[in-house]
């Protein structure tokens, strides 16, 4: 009897976050003898994507190269839809895997739906109570979740969200989050380069790594920067280390408010390897990003989240995250507590990270084969969770 044809799985990504989180899935699929892994990138973030492809040693089979300067959401969506139409017509994969909440993921999922190709959604089921927070990510993941046939949820709460939206339970599997796979594997590397500007950091003083760029925070960026200025002037002499996003709604304000302050190090956006090194060596993280809420606790780093809501409430409940919003007083108060209260810091640093054990990609590949080809499937993440 002849061997069956391999399962043809296309992974699609194009930004910094989804590339990081899909890299372990690509590697797992490429290792599997019964899978043909096809990699398609949109290059929604061109330079950051290329750095990550090199770091993770991934060579795309298809590259849409859609990025333009100051691109709008409509432009991104349109170019991905048109580009993916041609790729799907040519390749005809058995299933298309997209990730999370990017505009690339939603547009690619819609293009697959138009071609009647099943979609698997990695990091499925994250939700806030407001479709516009974060914008446009919350609506992106809701739309993608509606289109997808298979749902790879990072946590049991994410699974419950999907069940509440009438997704059939047999199409959902709790895997943990692939971001933990990628972060853990990278943090263990001995060849991580030093972040640019790190030579200006005094290792004897606290270091706060900052990221801030969310669209819904653009109107509050000055107040957030003023909060960082006040933090930098605290008696503990903390240092602010911020790879500043190139957005014209972020960069000019950051440099105007903080550019001349001693103890504040503003640098260009860094590649992933250097960012992992910065988080590894910092005291805590101040961010409005998504992935860092899951990544930093892997190394025992508390995370203050400059958003009004988070789609990662498990971290808040576990104590690894604290929501501080965008108001200056709340940001300053939370940072002061971590800098001045050793017990408060210890509680956050020692809290259990609820987002995974580093084996999410293995579970995704195994479940996908089991669902589509009848292969054996191992126990889901957490041991006691069920599909």
C-alpha positions as CSV (number, residue, x, y, z in Angstrom):
1,X,0.0,0.0,0.0
2,X,1.4,3.4,-1.0
3,X,2.1,6.1,1.6
4,X,-0.6,8.8,1.9
5,X,0.2,12.2,0.6
6,X,1.5,14.6,3.2
7,X,-0.8,17.1,4.8
8,X,-0.2,20.4,3.0
9,X,-0.2,23.1,5.7
10,X,0.4,26.8,4.7
11,X,1.5,29.1,7.5
12,X,0.8,32.8,6.9
13,X,2.3,35.7,8.9
14,X,3.8,39.1,8.2
15,X,4.4,41.2,11.4
16,X,6.9,41.0,14.2
17,X,4.5,39.4,16.8
18,X,3.0,36.8,14.5
19,X,6.3,35.8,13.1
20,X,7.8,35.1,16.5
21,X,4.7,33.1,17.5
22,X,4.5,31.1,14.3
23,X,8.2,30.3,14.1
24,X,7.9,27.3,16.5
25,X,4.9,26.0,14.5
26,X,6.8,26.2,11.3
27,X,9.8,24.4,12.8
28,X,7.5,21.7,14.2
29,X,5.6,21.2,10.9
30,X,8.9,21.0,9.0
31,X,10.2,18.3,11.3
32,X,7.0,16.2,10.8
33,X,7.3,13.4,8.2
34,X,3.6,13.5,7.3
35,X,3.4,17.3,6.7
36,X,4.4,19.5,3.8
37,X,4.9,22.9,5.4
38,X,4.5,25.9,3.0
39,X,5.5,29.3,4.4
40,X,3.9,32.5,3.1
41,X,4.7,36.0,4.4
42,X,3.0,39.2,3.7
43,X,5.8,41.5,5.0
44,X,3.3,43.8,6.7
45,X,6.4,44.7,8.8
46,X,9.2,44.4,6.2
47,X,12.5,45.0,8.1
48,X,11.4,43.4,11.4
49,X,10.1,40.4,9.5
50,X,13.4,39.9,7.7
51,X,15.4,40.1,11.0
52,X,13.2,37.4,12.5
53,X,13.3,35.1,9.5
54,X,17.1,35.2,9.7
55,X,17.1,34.6,13.5
56,X,14.7,31.6,13.2
57,X,16.2,30.3,10.0
58,X,12.9,30.3,8.0
59,X,12.9,30.7,4.3
60,X,9.5,31.8,2.9
61,X,8.1,30.0,-0.2
62,X,5.9,33.0,-1.0
63,X,6.5,36.7,-0.1
64,X,3.8,39.3,-0.9
65,X,6.0,42.2,0.1
66,X,3.0,44.5,0.8
67,X,4.5,47.1,3.1
68,X,4.4,50.8,2.2
69,X,5.3,53.8,4.3
70,X,2.6,54.9,6.8
71,X,0.2,52.2,5.4
72,X,-3.4,52.3,6.4
73,X,-5.5,49.3,7.6
74,X,-7.5,49.4,4.4
75,X,-4.4,49.3,2.3
76,X,-2.9,46.4,4.2
77,X,-6.2,44.4,4.0
78,X,-6.6,45.0,0.3
79,X,-3.1,44.0,-0.6
80,X,-3.2,40.9,1.5
81,X,-6.5,39.8,0.1
82,X,-5.4,40.3,-3.5
83,X,-2.0,38.7,-2.9
84,X,-3.3,35.7,-1.1
85,X,-5.9,35.0,-3.8
86,X,-3.1,34.3,-6.2
87,X,-1.1,32.2,-3.8
88,X,-4.1,30.1,-2.8
89,X,-5.0,29.5,-6.4
90,X,-1.5,28.3,-7.1
91,X,-0.8,26.2,-4.0
92,X,-4.2,24.9,-2.8
93,X,-3.1,23.9,0.7
94,X,-5.2,21.5,2.8
95,X,-5.3,24.0,5.6
96,X,-4.1,27.6,6.1
97,X,-2.7,28.6,9.6
98,X,-2.9,32.2,10.7
99,X,-2.0,33.8,14.0
100,X,-3.7,36.0,16.5
101,X,-5.0,39.4,15.8
102,X,-3.0,41.0,13.0
103,X,-4.6,42.5,9.9
104,X,-2.5,40.0,7.9
105,X,-4.2,37.1,9.7
106,X,-7.7,38.4,9.2
107,X,-7.3,39.3,5.6
108,X,-5.5,36.0,4.9
109,X,-8.2,34.0,6.6
110,X,-10.9,35.8,4.5
111,X,-8.9,35.0,1.3
112,X,-8.8,31.4,2.3
113,X,-12.5,31.3,3.0
114,X,-13.1,32.7,-0.5
115,X,-11.1,29.8,-1.9
116,X,-12.9,27.3,0.5
117,X,-9.6,26.4,2.2
118,X,-10.0,25.5,5.9
119,X,-8.4,28.0,8.4
120,X,-6.6,27.1,11.6
121,X,-6.3,30.0,14.1
122,X,-3.3,29.9,16.4
123,X,-3.8,31.9,19.6
124,X,-7.5,31.7,19.3
125,X,-10.1,33.0,21.7
126,X,-8.5,36.0,23.3
127,X,-11.1,38.6,24.0
128,X,-11.7,41.9,25.7
129,X,-15.2,43.3,26.5
130,X,-14.8,46.1,23.9
131,X,-14.5,45.4,20.2
132,X,-12.4,48.6,19.8
133,X,-9.9,47.8,22.6
134,X,-7.3,47.1,21.5
135,X,-7.8,48.7,18.0
136,X,-7.9,47.1,15.5
137,X,-6.6,43.9,17.1
138,X,-9.8,43.0,19.0
139,X,-12.0,43.1,16.0
140,X,-9.4,41.3,13.9
141,X,-9.3,38.3,16.2
142,X,-13.1,38.2,16.4
143,X,-13.5,38.1,12.7
144,X,-10.7,35.5,12.3
145,X,-12.4,33.4,14.9
146,X,-15.6,33.5,13.0
147,X,-13.9,32.4,9.8
148,X,-11.6,29.7,11.2
149,X,-12.5,26.0,11.3
150,X,-9.8,25.0,13.8
151,X,-9.0,26.9,17.0
152,X,-5.8,26.6,18.9
153,X,-6.4,28.3,22.2
154,X,-3.6,29.3,24.6
155,X,-5.6,28.9,27.8
156,X,-8.8,27.4,29.1
157,X,-10.3,30.9,29.4
158,X,-9.7,31.5,25.7
159,X,-11.5,28.2,25.0
160,X,-14.4,29.2,27.1
161,X,-14.7,32.4,25.1
162,X,-15.0,30.4,21.9
163,X,-17.5,28.0,23.4
164,X,-19.6,31.0,24.4
165,X,-19.5,32.1,20.7
166,X,-20.9,28.7,19.7
167,X,-17.7,27.3,18.3
168,X,-18.0,23.5,18.4
169,X,-15.9,22.0,21.2
170,X,-14.4,19.4,18.9
171,X,-12.8,22.2,16.9
172,X,-11.0,23.7,19.9
173,X,-7.8,22.6,21.6
174,X,-6.0,24.2,24.5
175,X,-2.3,24.2,23.6
176,X,-0.6,26.9,25.6
177,X,0.9,29.8,23.7
178,X,3.6,29.4,21.1
179,X,5.1,32.7,22.2
180,X,6.4,30.8,25.3
181,X,8.0,28.2,23.0
182,X,9.8,30.9,21.0
183,X,10.8,33.1,24.0
184,X,12.1,30.2,26.1
185,X,14.1,28.8,23.2
186,X,15.6,32.2,22.4
187,X,16.4,33.1,26.0
188,X,18.5,29.9,26.3
189,X,20.7,30.8,23.4
190,X,24.3,31.7,24.3
191,X,24.8,34.0,21.3
192,X,22.2,36.7,22.1
193,X,23.6,40.1,21.2
194,X,23.7,43.0,23.5
195,X,20.9,45.5,22.9
196,X,22.0,48.8,21.4
197,X,22.5,51.5,24.0
198,X,22.8,48.9,26.8
199,X,26.4,50.1,27.5
200,X,24.7,53.2,29.0
201,X,22.8,51.1,31.5
202,X,24.2,50.8,35.0
203,X,23.6,47.2,36.2
204,X,23.5,48.4,39.8
205,X,20.4,50.4,39.2
206,X,16.9,49.3,38.4
207,X,16.1,49.0,34.6
208,X,12.6,49.3,33.2
209,X,12.1,48.1,29.6
210,X,9.3,50.0,27.8
211,X,7.3,49.3,24.7
212,X,4.4,51.6,23.7
213,X,2.8,51.9,20.3
214,X,-0.9,50.8,20.4
215,X,-3.1,52.9,18.2
216,X,-5.6,53.5,21.0
217,X,-2.8,55.0,23.0
218,X,-1.7,57.5,20.4
219,X,-3.9,60.2,21.9
220,X,-2.4,59.5,25.4
221,X,1.3,59.1,24.4
222,X,2.4,62.4,25.9
223,X,0.8,61.6,29.2
224,X,2.4,58.2,29.2
225,X,5.8,59.7,28.4
226,X,5.4,62.3,31.2
227,X,4.7,59.4,33.6
228,X,8.0,57.8,32.5
229,X,9.8,61.1,33.1
230,X,8.5,61.2,36.6
231,X,9.5,57.5,37.2
232,X,13.0,58.3,35.9
233,X,13.3,61.0,38.6
234,X,12.4,58.7,41.5
235,X,14.8,58.3,44.4
236,X,15.7,54.7,43.3
237,X,17.2,56.3,40.2
238,X,15.6,53.8,37.8
239,X,16.6,53.7,34.2
240,X,14.2,53.7,31.3
241,X,15.2,51.6,28.3
242,X,12.8,52.1,25.4
243,X,13.2,50.9,21.8
244,X,10.9,53.6,20.3
245,X,8.4,52.6,17.6
246,X,8.9,54.6,14.4
247,X,5.3,55.7,14.2
248,X,5.0,59.5,13.8
249,X,2.4,59.3,16.6
250,X,5.0,57.9,19.0
251,X,8.6,58.7,18.2
252,X,8.5,62.6,18.1
253,X,6.7,62.7,21.5
254,X,9.0,60.2,23.1
255,X,12.1,62.2,22.1
256,X,10.6,65.6,23.0
257,X,9.6,64.5,26.5
258,X,12.4,62.0,27.4
259,X,15.2,62.6,24.9
260,X,17.4,64.7,27.2
261,X,16.6,63.1,30.5
262,X,19.6,61.4,32.3
263,X,18.8,57.7,32.9
264,X,16.5,57.4,29.9
265,X,17.9,55.4,27.0
266,X,15.9,55.8,23.8
267,X,17.0,53.5,20.9
268,X,15.8,52.4,17.5
269,X,13.5,49.4,17.4
270,X,15.4,46.2,18.1
271,X,15.4,42.8,16.6
272,X,13.8,40.0,18.7
273,X,17.0,38.5,20.0
274,X,18.2,41.8,21.5
275,X,14.7,42.4,23.0
276,X,14.8,39.0,24.7
277,X,18.3,40.0,26.1
278,X,16.9,43.3,27.4
279,X,14.0,41.7,29.1
280,X,16.2,39.0,30.6
281,X,18.4,41.7,32.2
282,X,15.7,44.2,33.3
283,X,13.9,44.7,36.6
284,X,10.4,44.9,35.2
285,X,8.5,45.8,32.0
286,X,6.2,48.7,31.2
287,X,4.2,48.0,28.0
288,X,1.1,48.3,26.0
289,X,2.1,45.4,23.8
290,X,0.5,42.0,23.8
291,X,3.2,39.3,23.6
292,X,5.4,40.8,26.3
293,X,2.5,40.2,28.8
294,X,3.2,36.5,28.3
295,X,6.9,36.5,27.6
296,X,8.4,38.5,30.4
297,X,6.9,36.4,33.2
298,X,8.8,33.4,31.8
299,X,11.9,35.0,33.3
300,X,10.2,36.3,36.4
301,X,9.8,39.9,35.3
302,X,6.7,41.8,36.5
303,X,4.7,43.5,33.7
304,X,2.8,46.8,34.1
305,X,0.3,47.0,31.2
306,X,-0.5,50.6,29.9
307,X,-4.0,49.7,28.7
308,X,-7.5,50.0,30.0
309,X,-8.3,46.3,29.2
310,X,-6.2,43.3,28.3
311,X,-7.2,40.2,26.3
312,X,-4.8,38.3,28.7
313,X,-6.8,38.5,32.0
314,X,-5.3,35.2,33.1
315,X,-2.0,37.0,33.8
316,X,-3.8,39.6,35.9
317,X,-5.5,36.9,37.9
318,X,-2.2,35.0,38.3
319,X,-0.5,38.2,39.4
320,X,2.1,38.4,36.6
321,X,0.4,41.4,35.1
322,X,-1.1,44.6,36.5
323,X,-3.3,46.9,34.4
324,X,-2.3,50.5,34.9
325,X,-4.0,52.2,32.0
326,X,-2.6,55.4,30.4
327,X,-3.1,57.9,33.2
328,X,0.1,59.4,34.5
329,X,-0.7,59.0,38.2
330,X,-1.6,55.3,37.9
331,X,1.5,54.4,35.9
332,X,3.7,56.3,38.4
333,X,2.1,54.7,41.4
334,X,2.4,51.2,40.1
335,X,6.1,51.7,39.2
336,X,6.9,53.2,42.5
337,X,5.4,50.2,44.3
338,X,7.6,47.8,42.4
339,X,10.6,50.0,43.0
340,X,10.1,50.6,46.7
341,X,8.3,47.5,48.0
342,X,10.4,44.3,47.8
343,X,7.4,42.1,48.8
344,X,5.2,43.5,46.1
345,X,8.0,42.9,43.6
346,X,8.5,39.4,44.8
347,X,4.8,38.5,44.5
348,X,4.7,39.5,40.9
349,X,8.1,38.1,40.0
350,X,7.3,34.8,41.6
351,X,3.8,34.4,40.2
352,X,3.1,31.4,38.0
353,X,2.9,32.2,34.3
354,X,-0.4,30.8,33.0
355,X,0.4,30.9,29.3
356,X,2.3,27.7,28.6
357,X,5.1,25.2,29.1
358,X,7.0,25.6,25.8
359,X,5.3,22.7,23.9
360,X,2.4,24.5,22.2
361,X,3.7,24.0,18.7
362,X,4.0,20.2,19.2
363,X,0.4,20.1,20.3
364,X,-0.8,22.1,17.4
365,X,0.9,19.9,14.8
366,X,-0.2,16.7,16.5
367,X,-3.9,17.8,16.9
368,X,-4.0,19.1,13.3
369,X,-2.9,15.7,12.0
370,X,-5.2,13.9,14.3
371,X,-8.2,16.1,13.2
372,X,-7.5,15.8,9.5
373,X,-5.7,12.5,9.1
374,X,-6.6,10.4,12.1
375,X,-3.1,10.3,13.8
376,X,-2.6,9.8,17.5
377,X,-2.9,12.9,19.6
378,X,-1.1,13.6,22.9
379,X,-2.7,15.1,26.0
380,X,-3.7,18.7,25.8
381,X,-1.9,21.5,27.7
382,X,-2.3,21.3,31.4
383,X,-3.0,17.6,31.5
384,X,-6.6,18.0,32.7
385,X,-7.9,20.2,30.0
386,X,-10.1,18.8,27.2
387,X,-11.0,19.5,23.6
